[in-house]
């Protein structure tokens, strides 16, 4: 399965977010508007070995999957001393589409997952040894997880329950170690705090807008959330894991057993939070993915606990049957999806195919290169960070590429090559209908349309792009902070609504 992920990582062109994170890896910024810097460091690790190739960008995700599996195996080994349960813990993520295949798609979640699981592993070691120094290790991994993505903070209720519900709470509340662990986590997380202090708490405010945005109650977004969990975790695997988590929670809170409380709460609380949020907001595909590996550990441990707790033979056989079914059917599904994207010639999902919807940028780059050659232009302009990222990725530094709006995304980025832009014509590459957006009222460039180009994947047109020549203007890298050219798209839209124009 690791070989399968390596082949997938090498064969599939980068998706837009992956290319965007790759651009971060080329910068020396402490942090970024959208996310902390962990993903940039992980990509830099892979490209240092394999260069600026799809495998180089994604290699960190392949390593993250292996590390996650090793940690899960050791958690289950320590809790059960049962070889079969350890094998189940290793195979369960292989049978879930997100982990078995899509951990090869690089994202902040991929960088966060092994550190989040490592934090849980350290707390398991704490529970078994009683050595307070494991709090410091857990704090270290918590800080590293937060350096990758903020959503790991949703493990905080589980850690609080682990600390406060068992009978040992008095001991640990009087101990300095839990408090020192918090300081360790904050010290590791400090690059993000420093960057935010320097930039008016930009990324904190950005995530706050995303977390509090509401579009009204919608059963469709609830269906999207539940459907994604079935698709990415497994149609059989999800019920298997959820039932094991409920049994683990019942076991843990009834007996005040620390690890059972930790494992169950770490999944059930975020799951319910995202379920509530999905009533008014579309939950991102990857947002809940940090929690399910802990659920796999709980499910593997539950297999061993059932006979130890004298459950009926029928219950034990049924649980084992469904676990085996989830693993076999899940791995088969992962392999089928792999073959569909790597070997099959068809597009069965049309424009909604998650890979196909972001493929075909080579066609746009070829047309942009032709426009550069025809006009003598020396730089590329975009008005969308996805297009910007793919232009940078596919041009590989041969031509300066600038997103002329949403400049708050690019704070502390290096000079893109203004000496090649000043006084020269540029080529605008924009997706329909971005070339008609109101932000152009703030840009005094002369625009001359040169044509259009379609982006296709396996015969299906996914988008149309406009190619224009820009003259008489030079983009501003640091526009005023209240300008729609500085704000990210949501706030820029709000600014335009407030403007007298």
Secondary structure, 3 states (H helix, E strand, C coil): CHHHHHHHHHHCCCCHHHHHHHHHHCCCCCCCCCCCCHHHHHHHHHHHHHCCCHHHHHHHHHHHHHHHHHHHHHHHHHHHCCHHHHHHHHHHHHCCHHHHCHHHCCCHHHHHHHHHHHHHHHHHHHHHHCCCHHHHHHHHHHHHHHCCCHHHHHHHHHHHHHHHCCCCHHHHHHCCHHHHHHHHHHHHHHHHHHHHHHCCCHHHHHHHHHHHCCCCCCHHHHHHHHHHHHHHHCCCHHHHHHHHHHHHHHHHHHHCCHHHHHHHHHHHHHHHHHHHHCCCCCCCCCCCHHHHHHHHHHHHHHHHHHHHCCCCHHHHHHHHHHHHHHHHHHHHHHHHHHHHHHCCCCCCCHHHCCCHHHCCHHHHHHHHHHHHHHHCCCEEEECCHHHHHHHHHHHCCCCEEEECCCHHHHCCCCCCCHHHCCCCCEEEEEECCHHHCHHHHHCCCEEEEEEEEEEEECCEEEEEEEEEEEECCCCCCCCCCCCCCCCCHHHHHHHHHHCCC
